[in-house]
Amino acid sequence: MKLLVKIVRAIYAGWCVIWFVLPFFLMYPLFWVFIQKPRWYRYAHNLNRFWSFTQLRMYGLPLTIIRKTKLNRNTPYIYTPNHSSYIDIPLLLNSVPGYLNFVGKSSLAKVPLWGPIYNKLYISVDRRSAVSRAKSYIQSGRTIDQGRSVVIFPEGTISENAGYDMLPFKDGPFKLAIEKQVPIVPVSMPYNHIFLPDVDGKFIVKWHPLKITFFEPISTVGLTLADLENLKNKVFNIIQADLSLHNHYEHRYTNDPEVSTFSPSGI
């Protein structure tokens, strides 16, 4: 029976890899065309959204999307999700309305084929460089000024206890929200670490339903930097409370904390 389970899991993992890679290669010519001019970037982003939608459906994962209130796709928000897996980005692209921007690690721009696309569409940052961190913060502010929402993982990394207890939040997204006076949307994704855990030296895929919850936007109108800690703690407590409702699962992997591609710790 154990051997059968291993075989089935290996087949399923291979299936997931195929449906991650195949849509990208089929759409790559369109990606290449759409990154040639800034006014076409939106179409490239929509391809990313379609890619995410396709892979999630082909993985056969039941997906529950809960929105505590209606989010206006034309209103810029700063989304602050917990970070527990590399499936976080596809799930967010599939579920967050509107034309988004992400803050991500600069090394992704060096990935063959995908790198130039990422470099054109999203914000990269070298967390080891104060200059790069400052530039990414300025770019995030410009994105808000353009009326686009930004997704920033406030933990800055995937922790060894991902999906259960979050790491302390960084100041960046909360400082930006106060500076621009835009709402913050706490986001909880409680099961991603079960489907695709971040474990050093291992590729593990385990079928499991996914869920994402968008909480009511928290207004920052009238707030100042003196309110930063309170705002940060409020968002942390909302997300952690929701994760605590789901962490009765015994499925857990251990791993040393590692900064993931889309989670620079410097912002």
TORVOPA-343229 format. One record per residue (C-alpha): x, y, z. Coordinates in nm, 4 decimals. Example, Ala and Ser with C-alpha at 12.3 -4.5 7.8 and 13.67 -1.06 7.14 Angstrom:
BEGIN
+----------+----------+----------+
|     east |    north |       up |
+----------+----------+----------+
|   1.2300 |  -0.4500 |   0.7800 |
|   1.3670 |  -0.1060 |   0.7140 |
+----------+----------+----------+
This chain:
BEGIN
+----------+----------+----------+
|     east |    north |       up |
+----------+----------+----------+
|   0.0000 |   0.0000 |   0.0000 |
|   0.2833 |   0.2423 |   0.0836 |
|   0.4428 |   0.1679 |  -0.2532 |
|   0.1138 |   0.2359 |  -0.4291 |
|   0.0777 |   0.5676 |  -0.2480 |
|   0.4311 |   0.6660 |  -0.3529 |
|   0.3578 |   0.5790 |  -0.7147 |
|   0.0325 |   0.7740 |  -0.7171 |
|   0.1997 |   1.0760 |  -0.5577 |
|   0.4849 |   1.0608 |  -0.8099 |
|   0.2378 |   1.0504 |  -1.0982 |
|   0.0422 |   1.3415 |  -0.9520 |
|   0.3615 |   1.5432 |  -0.8988 |
|   0.4593 |   1.4837 |  -1.2607 |
|   0.1124 |   1.5897 |  -1.3725 |
|   0.1460 |   1.9159 |  -1.1774 |
|   0.4881 |   1.9868 |  -1.3287 |
|   0.3484 |   1.9359 |  -1.6791 |
|   0.0627 |   2.1773 |  -1.6188 |
|   0.2955 |   2.4331 |  -1.4687 |
|   0.5363 |   2.4244 |  -1.7624 |
|   0.3119 |   2.3502 |  -2.0619 |
|   0.0861 |   2.6599 |  -2.0494 |
|   0.3887 |   2.8861 |  -2.0120 |
|   0.5628 |   2.7476 |  -2.3195 |
|   0.2429 |   2.7628 |  -2.5230 |
|   0.1868 |   3.1270 |  -2.4239 |
|   0.5501 |   3.2365 |  -2.4391 |
|   0.5242 |   3.3946 |  -2.7878 |
|   0.2396 |   3.6133 |  -2.6617 |
|   0.4346 |   3.6997 |  -2.3481 |
|   0.7275 |   3.8075 |  -2.5642 |
|   0.5058 |   4.0309 |  -2.7783 |
|   0.3254 |   4.1920 |  -2.4848 |
|   0.6436 |   4.2933 |  -2.3011 |
|   0.7684 |   4.4955 |  -2.5959 |
|   0.5672 |   4.8065 |  -2.5053 |
|   0.4629 |   4.9324 |  -2.1593 |
|   0.1052 |   4.9895 |  -2.2706 |
|   0.0836 |   4.6166 |  -2.3449 |
|   0.2085 |   4.5035 |  -2.0018 |
|  -0.1466 |   4.4686 |  -1.8773 |
|  -0.2073 |   4.1985 |  -2.1379 |
|   0.1028 |   4.0112 |  -2.0258 |
|  -0.0230 |   4.0305 |  -1.6692 |
|  -0.3567 |   3.8893 |  -1.7830 |
|  -0.1671 |   3.5997 |  -1.9420 |
|  -0.0077 |   3.5378 |  -1.6036 |
|  -0.3538 |   3.5360 |  -1.4506 |
|  -0.4750 |   3.2862 |  -1.7119 |
|  -0.1660 |   3.0709 |  -1.6562 |
|  -0.2420 |   3.0648 |  -1.2836 |
|  -0.6079 |   2.9839 |  -1.3424 |
|  -0.5180 |   2.6994 |  -1.5785 |
|  -0.2616 |   2.5323 |  -1.3581 |
|  -0.4794 |   2.5475 |  -1.0463 |
|  -0.7702 |   2.3885 |  -1.2326 |
|  -0.5539 |   2.1197 |  -1.3884 |
|  -0.4041 |   2.0332 |  -1.0502 |
|  -0.7569 |   1.9287 |  -0.9547 |
|  -0.7609 |   2.1350 |  -0.6366 |
|  -1.0993 |   2.2475 |  -0.5004 |
|  -1.0600 |   2.6188 |  -0.4315 |
|  -1.2595 |   2.8237 |  -0.1824 |
|  -1.2383 |   3.2028 |  -0.2187 |
|  -1.3871 |   3.4055 |   0.0660 |
|  -1.4227 |   3.7810 |   0.0388 |
|  -1.5444 |   3.9467 |   0.3570 |
|  -1.6460 |   4.2454 |   0.1493 |
|  -1.6489 |   4.3418 |  -0.2161 |
|  -1.3139 |   4.4712 |  -0.3398 |
|  -1.3154 |   4.7391 |  -0.6082 |
|  -1.0811 |   4.6392 |  -0.8904 |
|  -1.0292 |   5.0080 |  -0.9707 |
|  -0.9194 |   5.0975 |  -0.6169 |
|  -0.5520 |   5.0495 |  -0.5275 |
|  -0.4951 |   4.8296 |  -0.2236 |
|  -0.1894 |   4.6858 |  -0.0558 |
|  -0.2486 |   4.3130 |  -0.0132 |
|  -0.0559 |   4.1517 |   0.2720 |
|  -0.0858 |   3.7710 |   0.2573 |
|   0.0876 |   3.5146 |   0.4711 |
|   0.3652 |   3.3329 |   0.2855 |
|   0.3971 |   2.9568 |   0.3073 |
|   0.4494 |   2.8092 |  -0.0385 |
|   0.5463 |   2.8698 |  -0.4003 |
|   0.1806 |   2.8162 |  -0.4902 |
|   0.1031 |   3.1476 |  -0.3134 |
|   0.1664 |   3.3562 |  -0.6255 |
|  -0.0560 |   3.1571 |  -0.8653 |
|  -0.3326 |   3.1526 |  -0.6060 |
|  -0.3127 |   3.5293 |  -0.5600 |
|  -0.3000 |   3.5952 |  -0.9341 |
|  -0.6043 |   3.3763 |  -0.9754 |
|  -0.8016 |   3.5409 |  -0.6946 |
|  -0.7066 |   3.9088 |  -0.6600 |
|  -0.9061 |   4.1393 |  -0.8881 |
|  -0.7538 |   4.4082 |  -1.1071 |
|  -0.4130 |   4.4909 |  -1.2499 |
|  -0.1607 |   4.3896 |  -0.9842 |
|   0.2032 |   4.4446 |  -0.9095 |
|   0.4282 |   4.2200 |  -0.7006 |
|   0.7495 |   4.2924 |  -0.5143 |
|   0.9883 |   4.0054 |  -0.5764 |
|   1.3457 |   3.8910 |  -0.5453 |
|   1.5806 |   4.0231 |  -0.8140 |
|   1.7267 |   3.6811 |  -0.8931 |
|   1.4015 |   3.5864 |  -1.0640 |
|   1.4933 |   3.8263 |  -1.3429 |
|   1.7831 |   3.5905 |  -1.4254 |
|   1.5640 |   3.2853 |  -1.4831 |
|   1.5789 |   3.1786 |  -1.8500 |
|   1.2740 |   3.2823 |  -2.0563 |
|   1.0708 |   3.3931 |  -1.7557 |
|   1.3291 |   3.6439 |  -1.6298 |
|   1.2772 |   3.9147 |  -1.8944 |
|   0.9010 |   3.8889 |  -1.8507 |
|   0.9219 |   3.9267 |  -1.4744 |
|   1.1692 |   4.2134 |  -1.5029 |
|   0.9293 |   4.4072 |  -1.7247 |
|   0.6070 |   4.3430 |  -1.5367 |
|   0.6944 |   4.3473 |  -1.1676 |
|   0.9191 |   4.5041 |  -0.9064 |
|   1.2475 |   4.3338 |  -0.8246 |
|   1.4641 |   4.3937 |  -0.5211 |
|   1.8008 |   4.2751 |  -0.3987 |
|   1.7394 |   4.2455 |  -0.0256 |
|   2.1137 |   4.2755 |   0.0439 |
|   2.1269 |   4.6221 |  -0.1093 |
|   1.9888 |   4.9279 |   0.0695 |
|   1.9778 |   5.1090 |  -0.2651 |
|   1.7746 |   4.8305 |  -0.4248 |
|   1.5355 |   4.8243 |  -0.1309 |
|   1.4854 |   5.1980 |  -0.1575 |
|   1.4204 |   5.1712 |  -0.5323 |
|   1.1648 |   4.8961 |  -0.4833 |
|   0.9857 |   5.1085 |  -0.2241 |
|   0.9722 |   5.4037 |  -0.4644 |
|   0.8473 |   5.1783 |  -0.7457 |
|   0.5774 |   5.0390 |  -0.5185 |
|   0.4661 |   5.3949 |  -0.4420 |
|   0.4528 |   5.4781 |  -0.8118 |
|   0.2405 |   5.1699 |  -0.8701 |
|  -0.0099 |   5.2953 |  -0.6139 |
|  -0.0057 |   5.6403 |  -0.7767 |
|  -0.0937 |   5.4724 |  -1.1075 |
|  -0.4023 |   5.3198 |  -0.9477 |
|  -0.2665 |   4.9650 |  -0.9307 |
|  -0.2666 |   4.7401 |  -0.6275 |
|   0.0515 |   4.5896 |  -0.4838 |
|   0.1056 |   4.2504 |  -0.3222 |
|   0.3785 |   4.2377 |  -0.0560 |
|   0.4426 |   3.9444 |   0.1758 |
|   0.4991 |   4.1179 |   0.5109 |
|   0.6825 |   3.8195 |   0.6611 |
|   0.9549 |   3.8603 |   0.4008 |
|   1.0270 |   3.4871 |   0.3874 |
|   0.8777 |   3.1391 |   0.4169 |
|   0.9343 |   3.0233 |   0.7735 |
|   1.0049 |   2.6724 |   0.8953 |
|   0.6606 |   2.6780 |   1.0589 |
|   0.4851 |   2.8122 |   0.7514 |
|   0.1097 |   2.7866 |   0.7589 |
|   0.0996 |   2.7758 |   1.1381 |
|   0.2864 |   3.0610 |   1.3051 |
|   0.3902 |   3.3638 |   1.1040 |
|   0.7191 |   3.5463 |   1.1318 |
|   0.7218 |   3.9073 |   1.2596 |
|   0.6075 |   4.1483 |   0.9903 |
|   0.8358 |   4.3943 |   0.8129 |
|   0.7454 |   4.7629 |   0.8183 |
|   0.7533 |   4.8246 |   0.4413 |
|   0.3950 |   4.7558 |   0.3301 |
|   0.2463 |   4.9354 |   0.6313 |
|   0.4685 |   5.2395 |   0.5933 |
|   0.3738 |   5.2539 |   0.2257 |
|   0.0022 |   5.2236 |   0.3029 |
|   0.0198 |   5.5097 |   0.5529 |
|   0.2283 |   5.7256 |   0.3229 |
|  -0.0113 |   5.6776 |   0.0314 |
|  -0.3242 |   5.6649 |   0.2510 |
|  -0.4484 |   5.3493 |   0.0780 |
|  -0.6266 |   5.0547 |   0.2408 |
|  -0.4483 |   4.7377 |   0.3484 |
|  -0.6175 |   4.4041 |   0.2801 |
|  -0.5109 |   4.1162 |   0.5079 |
|  -0.5075 |   3.7853 |   0.3196 |
|  -0.4985 |   3.4357 |   0.4661 |
|  -0.3968 |   3.1212 |   0.2740 |
|  -0.4061 |   2.8381 |   0.5295 |
|  -0.3489 |   2.5275 |   0.3158 |
|  -0.0817 |   2.6191 |   0.0601 |
|   0.1984 |   2.4709 |   0.2691 |
|   0.0234 |   2.1348 |   0.2595 |
|  -0.0085 |   2.1210 |  -0.1188 |
|   0.3422 |   2.2485 |  -0.1985 |
|   0.5700 |   2.2849 |   0.1060 |
|   0.9013 |   2.4673 |   0.0805 |
|   1.1462 |   2.1974 |   0.1893 |
|   1.5168 |   2.2121 |   0.1091 |
|   1.6317 |   1.9542 |  -0.1419 |
|   1.2877 |   1.8014 |  -0.1908 |
|   1.0007 |   1.8448 |  -0.4341 |
|   0.6840 |   1.7477 |  -0.2484 |
|   0.3334 |   1.7792 |  -0.3853 |
|   0.0317 |   1.6576 |  -0.1914 |
|  -0.3221 |   1.7002 |  -0.3189 |
|  -0.5250 |   1.9164 |  -0.0846 |
|  -0.8090 |   2.1680 |  -0.1254 |
|  -0.6988 |   2.5308 |  -0.1155 |
|  -0.8591 |   2.8301 |   0.0479 |
|  -0.7947 |   3.2032 |   0.0373 |
|  -0.9674 |   3.4652 |   0.2506 |
|  -0.9685 |   3.8375 |   0.1813 |
|  -1.0553 |   4.0317 |   0.4947 |
|  -1.2141 |   4.3731 |   0.5010 |
|  -0.9778 |   4.6506 |   0.3905 |
|  -0.8272 |   4.8491 |   0.6753 |
|  -0.8374 |   5.2210 |   0.6102 |
|  -0.5212 |   5.4241 |   0.6642 |
|  -0.6815 |   5.7616 |   0.6073 |
|  -0.5600 |   5.9989 |   0.8761 |
|  -0.2950 |   5.7575 |   1.0058 |
|   0.0653 |   5.8659 |   1.0532 |
|   0.3885 |   5.6744 |   1.1014 |
|   0.3169 |   5.6879 |   1.4743 |
|   0.0364 |   5.4392 |   1.4015 |
|   0.2589 |   5.1988 |   1.2085 |
|   0.3097 |   4.9431 |   1.4861 |
|  -0.0600 |   4.9327 |   1.5719 |
|  -0.1525 |   4.8862 |   1.2067 |
|   0.1072 |   4.6142 |   1.1604 |
|  -0.0084 |   4.4295 |   1.4722 |
|  -0.3725 |   4.4545 |   1.3706 |
|  -0.3056 |   4.2948 |   1.0322 |
|  -0.0835 |   4.0284 |   1.1874 |
|  -0.3487 |   3.9313 |   1.4425 |
|  -0.6230 |   3.9055 |   1.1797 |
|  -0.4234 |   3.6672 |   0.9610 |
|  -0.2758 |   3.4652 |   1.2487 |
|  -0.6191 |   3.4152 |   1.4041 |
|  -0.7480 |   3.2703 |   1.0792 |
|  -0.4466 |   3.0416 |   1.0375 |
|  -0.5013 |   2.9176 |   1.3917 |
|  -0.8501 |   2.8005 |   1.2941 |
|  -0.7005 |   2.5705 |   1.0324 |
|  -0.3742 |   2.4501 |   1.1867 |
|  -0.5177 |   2.1385 |   1.3474 |
|  -0.3772 |   1.9451 |   1.0530 |
|  -0.0919 |   1.7166 |   1.1505 |
|   0.0660 |   1.7370 |   0.8059 |
|   0.3749 |   1.9450 |   0.8670 |
|   0.7217 |   1.9676 |   0.7167 |
|   1.0282 |   2.1122 |   0.8847 |
|   1.2722 |   2.3327 |   0.7040 |
|   1.5187 |   2.6112 |   0.7748 |
|   1.3850 |   2.9575 |   0.6892 |
|   1.4704 |   3.0539 |   0.3347 |
|   1.3872 |   3.3638 |   0.1379 |
|   1.1739 |   3.2648 |  -0.1558 |
|   1.1675 |   3.4201 |  -0.5005 |
|   0.8727 |   3.6466 |  -0.4342 |
|   0.9495 |   3.7321 |  -0.0745 |
|   1.2356 |   3.9789 |  -0.0367 |
|   1.2895 |   4.0529 |   0.3288 |
|   1.4096 |   4.4065 |   0.2746 |
|   1.0780 |   4.5771 |   0.2175 |
+----------+----------+----------+
